[in-house]
Amino acid sequence: MMSEKHGTEINWRLQGMIARGVGIVAIALGFVLGMHGLDEPASHWLQTALGLLTTGMLAQGYALYCSIKRMQQLNSQS
């Protein structure tokens, strides 16, 4: 008797593409807001820009993780 998996298979390619897109947008917005924040050092824009840059870097790291998991999945199917 075979046991079936009751979970769905994770689509690493789609998750990686979404994470990569979010990372690119967050980093771009972080740089734009950072330039604005440097013009007005007393405002909250500089901290917001640093948060967006951090978020973008984490999203890019997750996209790299998804790419590695996808390659492992493809190699295990072969």
SVG drawing of the C-alpha trace seen along z (x, -y; Angstrom):
<svg xmlns="http://www.w3.org/2000/svg" viewBox="-4 -69 26 71">
<polyline fill="none" stroke="black" stroke-width="0.4" points="0.0,0.0 1.5,-3.4 1.0,-6.5 0.1,-9.6 1.4,-13.1 -1.4,-15.4 0.6,-18.6 0.9,-20.5 4.3,-20.7 5.9,-24.1 6.5,-26.0 10.0,-27.3 10.3,-29.0 7.2,-31.1 8.2,-32.0 11.7,-33.0 10.3,-35.2 8.0,-37.0 10.7,-37.4 13.1,-38.7 10.6,-41.3 9.7,-42.4 13.4,-42.7 14.2,-44.9 11.3,-47.2 12.1,-47.5 15.8,-48.3 15.0,-50.8 12.5,-52.6 15.0,-52.4 17.6,-54.3 15.1,-56.9 13.8,-57.5 17.4,-57.5 18.4,-60.3 15.3,-62.2 16.2,-61.4 19.7,-62.7 18.3,-66.0 16.2,-66.3 18.1,-64.5 15.5,-65.4 12.7,-63.5 11.8,-59.8 12.6,-59.1 16.1,-57.9 15.0,-55.2 12.3,-54.2 14.8,-53.9 17.1,-51.7 14.1,-49.5 13.3,-49.1 16.9,-48.4 17.0,-45.7 13.7,-44.2 15.0,-44.2 18.2,-42.4 16.2,-39.8 13.9,-39.2 16.9,-38.7 18.3,-36.2 15.1,-34.3 15.0,-34.3 18.5,-32.8 17.2,-30.2 14.3,-29.4 16.7,-29.0 18.8,-26.5 15.8,-24.5 14.5,-24.4 17.8,-23.1 17.9,-20.4 14.3,-19.5 15.2,-19.2 18.3,-17.1 16.3,-14.7 13.7,-14.1 16.4,-13.1"/>
</svg>
